[in-house]
């Protein structure tokens, strides 16, 4: 345990007092103790900001926790699984995703409750998992050194090389506007992906490595069935527009091979940082700047998923008129990064129309309007039998992803 004493200079006629700041090697906490005996805990989160969102893979608003297949893309960052993390695959045959909860079965080597599992099935393929950091969160890091670290392992298949790195949106790009083609070619085993227009890997520093080796413009990680922390330091360019953290396979993953990850961080400076998870409510609120929904947390957005959580409103005007709802207002629980794209869902039928709960019928037209970063309106056209006061509902999701 190291102790730093702070001596207060006494005013004339007063008695000086002492305070100490100490680092507890057993718990790896820094504490501040005043002469009065008051003890304050200085947590890592207060000392070192993690610039990655949902870095413990706890928030999943869009998918079920169970292993689920989804349609992959060979070029686009699809942010359709765990919040804030995009996926691109070298073969569009159905990949799979799972959020694994270690609460019941604790895993050696990690302290985070959750980890993400990515799997390519049917055919062999390379994969890339990525997160874009908004320019507002990273531009002050221009010209500085940052440390990227993450814990990785696999559960099936041969040991393999996984790469971690940082892609910059170069100075000729547009802030917070990545090209539609994130990866133009995955290339073969041992060859880095070809990233899209104005996207380039940043070379890592040669020192301060943590279980990694520098190969080209990324860090190679030799993963096994045991959790290991991998990391390294990057000196950032002075003129980037955005940063994108990437985790991609150097080797081609055979069918059924998987990649497991958790405890990711991107921090200012060169020092290795012990993992500290955020409060779930904070994690969720940060993710809701980019995606939110009306459905209950564990419900995957879909038509005919029930009325729980839906926007409810009474019919304002009778008959088949366009002002049946008279502009029902949706207020987002968190102000979003930008005006989102909205998707509407019927809670009780396989369409995207407002549902008249009282009469069990659907509107003929439904649309979101006046969409802003804090909310929107929903308008609909009812049926001739609709009367003032009928109970009605619609579900919605809103995305402002990067």
N, C-alpha and C positions, 0 to 999 in steps of 0.2 A: 504494500500500500504506500503510495507516494502522498506526501502532505505539503501543501503550500500555505504558509502562514501570511495573513494579511493583517498588518498592524494599523489601527486607526490612530491618526494624529489627534491628540487631545487639545481642546481649546484651553485657553488660560484658566486655571483653577479647576479644570475637570480632570477626570481619570480616564486614561486611554484604555481601550478594550481591544480584544483580538478576535479575528474570525479565521477560519481555515477552509480551504478548498482541498478535497482529497479524492484520489482515484482508488476505488476499491477493486483490487485485482480479482477477487473471488467472484463478484457479481458484475464487474466491468461497468459500474455506475460511477458518475462523478457527483459528489455531494458538496454542498456549501453549508458550513455550520457557523452561526453567528455567536458572538459572546453571550448573548441572551440564552443560548442553548437551542434556538430554533434551527432545525435542520431542513434544508431544501434539496430536492433531488433534481439534478440537471440531466434530463434524459437525452438520448442520442438524437431523438427527433427535434429537440430544441437546438442542438448543437450542429446538426448536419442534415440538410434537406435532401430528400430523395426526389429527384426530378421525374421519376417514373410514376405513372398512375397505376393503381391496382397491381402493385408490384408483388403482392403475396397471392395474387390470383383468387381473391376471395369473392369479388363481385361478379355475378353472372345474371344479368337481367334478361338475356335474350334466349338462353338455352336451358335445358334440364341438366341436372348434375350427372345423370347416368351417361355412359358411353353412347354417343349419338353420331350417326353418319350425316354428312352434309355434302353438298355439291361444291367441289373446289374450283379454283381458277388458277391458270398457269401464268397469268400476268398481273392480276389485280390484287391489291390488299383487301381481303374480305374481312371486315370487322363484324362478324356474325356469330362469334362464339363467346369467349370470355371478354368482358368489357375492356376496351381500349387496346387490345392486342389483335393485330391483323394476321391473317394466314394466307400464304400463297404456296401452291404446290407444283412440282414439276410434272405431275400427271393428274389430270382432272378426274380420274376415277375416284370414287367416293372415299374421301378421308374421314377420319373420326376424331372426336374430341370428347374429353371427360374432365370434369372438375372433381378431384379426389379429396375427400374429407378425412384427415388422419385422426379425428377426435376419438374414434373408437379403437383404431389400431395405430398407435404412435410409431413413427418411423425414425430410426436412428439417423442422425446427421442433419436434421432440420428442426427448427422451432416454429415455423409457420404452420398454421392449421391446415392450409390447403395447398395443393399443387395442381398444375395443368398437365394433362396427358394428350399428346398429339400422335396420331397413328395414321399411316398410309396403308390401306388395304387393297386387295385385288391385284394391284401391280406395284412394282418397285418405283420409287420416286425420291427426289430430293424435296425438302420443304424449307420454308422460311417463315418464321414468326417475327413480327415487328411491331414497334410502337412509335408513332410520331409525337414529338414533343412540340406543343404550340410555341410559336415564336415569342410570345409574351413571357414564357417560362424559361427560355434558354438564351435569348440574345445577349444577356449580360455575361454569359460564359464565353463570349468570343475571345479568342487568344489565350484562354486559361487551360489548365490541366484538369481533367475530370477522371474519375475512376468508374469503370463499368464492371459490375460483378453480378454473378447469378449462380445458383446451385442447380446442377443438372445430373441426371442419371437416365438409364434405360431399364426396362424390365424384361424384355424379350429380345432375342436376336443376338448377333455378335457385337462385341465392343466396337465402337465407332468413333470417328472424329466429327465433332460438332464445332462450328465456328461462331464466335460472337464478335460484334463490331458495331461501329457507328457510321451511318450514312449521312452525309450532309446534302441538303438542298442548296446548291451552289448560289453564288451571288447573282447569277442571271435568272434565277427562278423567281417565283412570286410567293411572298410570305403566306404560310398556311395553305398552300395550293400545290399539292404534289401532282405529278402527271398521272393520268389514268392508268398508264402502263407502268407499274412499279418495277416489274422484272420483265425484261424483253426476252431473255433466254436463261435457263437454269444451267446449261452446259453440263459436261460430263463430270464423273467423279474426280475430285481433286482440283477442279477448276471453279473459280468464284462465279456466282451469277452475274449476268450483265444487267445492271440496274437501268431504270428508265432515264429519260431526258433530264439533264441537270441534276442527276443523283450520282454521288460518288462516295466510295468508302474512304474513310479517314485513316491514315496510317497510325497504328498504335506505337507508343514509345517502346524502346528496347529493354527498359529496366522496370522495376517494380511489378514484375509479373507474379501471378498467383495461380499455380497449376496450369499455366498456359505457355504456348510458344508463339512467337510472331512469325507468321507465314504470309508474305505479301502485305496486304492492307487489312488483315484481320488477325484474331487470336484463335489458335487451334486448341480445342479442349478434348482430351481423350477420356470419353465417358465409359463407365462400367455400370454394374447394377447397384453400386453404392453411391450415395449422395456425396458430391464434392463441390466445393466452392471454386469457381473459376473467375479470373478477373485480370484487369490490366488498366494502364493509364493511357489516355489519349490527349494530345495537345491539339486543341480545337483551332480551326482556321479563324481568322479575324473578320471574315466577311460572309459566313454562312447565313442562310435564311431560316432553315429549320434543321433539327436533328432527328434522325430515325435510328433507334436501337434495333439491331437485327440479330437473330439467332437462326443460323441456317446449317443444313447438313452439308459437310464436305464430301462424305461418302453417300452413295445412293442407298437409301433405306429399302431393304427388301420388304416384300409384302408382309404385313403384320408387325414389322419393327415399330418401335415407338420411341418417343422423346418426352421426358418428364422434366419439368422446370418449376422453380419457385424461388423466393427470396431474391428477387432482382433489385438492383439499385444502380442509379447513376448519381454520383455525388461530386461536389466541388472539391478539388484537391487530389493528392496522390495516395492518401492513407486508406488502408483497408478498414471498412466500417462494419462493425458487428450488426447483424440484422435486428431491426426493431419494427414490428408490424404496427400499422396504424389502427386506430379505432375503426370498427367496421362502418359506423355511421359517417365518419369523415371520408373513408374510401368511397362509399356509395355516393355521397354528395358531390365529390370531385368527378366521379364517372357520369353523374347526371348532367353535368355541363355539356356532355357530348351525346348522351342517349338517356331517354326516360320514357316511361309508359304509364298507362292507367291500370294495367293488370296488377294483381297482387305479386309480390316479389318472386315467388316460386312458380308462377304461371307463365308459360311461353306464349308470347303474343300470337294470336290466331283467331280466325272467325269461329263463332259458335263455342266460345270457351267459358260462357257464363257471365252473369252481370256483375259479379263481385269486383268492386273497384272502378266500374265504368262511370263515365260522365252521365249523370241522370238529369232529366229536365222535363218539365210539363209542357204539353202541347199548348202553344200560344194562340194559334189561329186554326180554326176548324177547316176541314175539307182539303182538297188536293191543291194546296197553294205552296209557293216556294218559301214562304215565311212561317212554316209550321212551327219551327223552333224559335224563330225570331232572333237568330244569332246567339246560340248558347255559348257561353264563355268557358274556356279552359284556361286555368292559371297554372303554369308550370311550378312545381315545388322548388326548383332551383333555376335561376336565370342561366340560360344556355350560352354556349360559346358564341353562337351566331343564330340567326333565324333558321330553324331546322326544316328538314323535309318531314312531312307528317304522313302517316299511314293510318287509315281508319279500319275498324273491324266491327262487324255486327256481333253482338254478344250471344245471339240466339239463332243464327242462320249462317249459311255459307256465302255471305256477300258482305260488302263494305257499307251497307246502308244503316241509317238509324232504325232501331227496333222500337216499335210501339209495344211496350210490355203489357199494357192493359188489354189491347185487342189482338196481340200475337201476330202482328203484320209488320211489313217493312216499308220504309219510305221508297220512293221511286228514284230520287236523286239525293246524294249526300256529298258535301264537300267541305274541306277546311278552308278558312279565309282569314285575312288579316293576321297572318302568321308572323309573330315576332319572337325575340329571344325570351320573353317573359310569358307568352301565352298565345292563344288563337281563338277564333270562333268556329263553330260548326253550323252550317246551314243545311236544311233538308226540305224536300217537297213531300208532303204527306199524301194520304189517300182520302177519297171522298167520305169514308166512314169515320175519319178521325175527328174527335171533338176536343174542345178546349178542356185542359185538365188531365188528358190521358198521360200516363207515365211512360216515358221513353228513355232510351239509353244508347250510347255508342262507346266503344273502346278506341284507344288511340296509342300510337307510339310516335316519338319525335327523335330524329337523329341529326346531329351536327358534327359527325365524325370527320376526322382528318384522314 
